[in-house]
Amino acid sequence: MDELKKGGKVLLTAQGNVPQNSREALGTYIEQSHPLFKYDFPTDAWANRNWQELLDEAQAMDLTTLPKDYLSPIQPIDQPETCRKLGMLVEANVLKGKLLVTTMDITNGLDHRLVARQMRKAILAYMQSDDFKPSVTLQPQTVNNFITP
């Protein structure tokens, strides 16, 4: 939180820290035009086999409390019965800084997890670029509400 108060950029990896969703997603939509994917992580608009390593253990954050027009660039598709707005990556202005939160494991076993290593590299490059311009401003408590401490 101190880094955000100072106007810094923070990457929060929240794998395993999100309340479990009771149903599996029907698929995953990828906003391939998002600037993140310019940084050596090419993708289709859907989660193909290349994404399996990242999505198998990732949890979806319930983003229904975020502004209506905000969409995560990595969106699990919820069941029609619940139809929640879900995401595996959220970026926001928080306090004076910029925050990127992901539930994908981009920290463990990178020596043998090529896709995770490349996603981490892409996220870090994106965050250091002028393209990292979160479109939504959130209070710290809002972020805490969709991540279990």
C-alpha positions in Angstrom: 0.0 0.0 0.0 2.9 2.3 0.7 4.1 2.1 -2.9 0.6 3.1 -4.1 0.5 6.0 -1.7 3.8 7.3 -3.2 2.4 7.0 -6.8 4.2 3.8 -7.7 3.2 0.8 -9.8 2.3 -2.4 -8.0 1.8 -5.9 -9.3 -0.3 -8.1 -7.0 -0.4 -11.8 -7.7 -3.4 -13.1 -5.9 -3.5 -16.7 -7.0 -5.2 -18.8 -4.3 -6.5 -15.6 -2.5 -9.9 -15.4 -4.2 -13.1 -16.9 -2.9 -13.8 -20.1 -4.9 -16.5 -20.0 -7.5 -18.9 -22.9 -7.2 -19.1 -23.5 -11.0 -16.6 -23.8 -13.8 -16.4 -21.1 -16.4 -17.9 -21.9 -19.8 -14.7 -20.5 -21.5 -12.5 -17.4 -21.4 -12.7 -14.3 -23.5 -9.4 -12.6 -24.2 -9.5 -8.9 -25.2 -6.7 -9.4 -27.7 -6.6 -5.7 -28.6 -5.6 -4.8 -25.0 -2.1 -3.2 -25.0 -0.7 -5.9 -22.7 -0.7 -8.4 -25.6 1.8 -6.1 -27.5 4.5 -7.1 -25.2 5.5 -10.5 -26.6 2.4 -12.4 -25.5 0.4 -12.9 -28.7 -3.1 -14.4 -28.3 -6.4 -15.2 -29.9 -9.6 -13.7 -28.6 -10.3 -16.9 -26.7 -8.3 -19.1 -24.4 -6.8 -21.8 -26.5 -4.4 -24.6 -25.4 -1.6 -22.0 -25.0 -3.5 -20.5 -22.1 -4.1 -23.8 -20.3 -1.0 -23.5 -18.1 -2.2 -20.1 -16.8 -5.9 -20.8 -16.4 -5.9 -24.3 -15.0 -5.2 -23.2 -11.4 -6.3 -19.5 -11.7 -9.4 -18.3 -9.9 -11.9 -15.8 -11.2 -12.4 -12.6 -9.3 -16.0 -11.5 -9.1 -16.0 -7.9 -10.5 -19.7 -7.2 -10.3 -19.1 -4.3 -7.9 -16.7 -2.5 -10.4 -18.1 0.2 -12.7 -20.4 -1.2 -15.3 -18.2 -0.2 -18.3 -15.0 -1.9 -16.8 -14.1 -5.2 -18.3 -11.1 -7.3 -17.5 -8.9 -8.2 -20.5 -9.0 -11.8 -19.4 -12.7 -12.7 -18.7 -13.9 -16.1 -17.7 -17.4 -16.6 -19.0 -19.8 -17.3 -16.1 -22.7 -19.7 -16.1 -26.0 -18.3 -17.5 -27.7 -18.8 -14.1 -25.4 -16.4 -12.3 -24.0 -14.3 -15.2 -21.4 -12.5 -13.1 -18.8 -10.1 -14.4 -15.5 -12.1 -13.8 -11.9 -11.4 -14.4 -8.4 -12.8 -13.9 -6.6 -9.5 -14.4 -7.7 -6.1 -13.1 -5.8 -2.8 -13.5 -6.8 0.3 -11.6 -5.6 3.6 -10.3 -5.5 3.2 -6.5 -4.5 6.1 -4.2 -1.8 7.9 -6.1 -0.5 4.8 -7.9 -1.3 2.2 -10.4 -2.2 -1.4 -9.5 -2.4 -4.6 -11.6 -3.9 -7.7 -10.0 -3.9 -11.1 -11.5 -5.1 -14.5 -10.2 -2.9 -16.4 -12.6 0.3 -17.9 -11.1 3.1 -16.0 -12.8 5.6 -16.5 -9.9 6.1 -20.2 -9.2 8.2 -22.6 -11.2 9.0 -20.2 -14.0 12.1 -22.2 -15.0 9.8 -24.9 -16.4 6.6 -23.0 -17.1 7.3 -21.2 -20.3 3.8 -19.6 -20.7 3.7 -18.3 -17.2 7.3 -16.9 -17.5 6.3 -15.1 -20.8 3.1 -13.7 -19.3 5.0 -12.3 -16.3 7.5 -10.8 -18.7 4.7 -9.2 -20.8 2.9 -7.9 -17.7 6.1 -6.3 -16.3 7.0 -4.7 -19.6 3.4 -3.5 -20.0 3.4 -1.9 -16.5 6.6 -0.1 -17.3 5.3 1.3 -20.6 3.3 4.4 -21.4 0.5 2.0 -22.4 -0.2 1.2 -18.7 -3.1 3.6 -18.2 -5.8 2.1 -16.0 -9.2 3.3 -17.0 -10.8 2.9 -13.6 -10.1 4.4 -10.2 -10.7 2.2 -7.1 -10.5 2.6 -3.4 -8.2 0.1 -1.6 -11.2 -1.4 0.1 -12.8 -2.2 -3.2 -9.8 -4.2 -4.2 -9.8 -6.0 -0.9 -13.5 -6.9 -1.4 -12.7 -9.2 -4.3 -9.5 -10.6 -3.0 -9.5 -12.7 0.2 -6.7 -11.5 2.5 
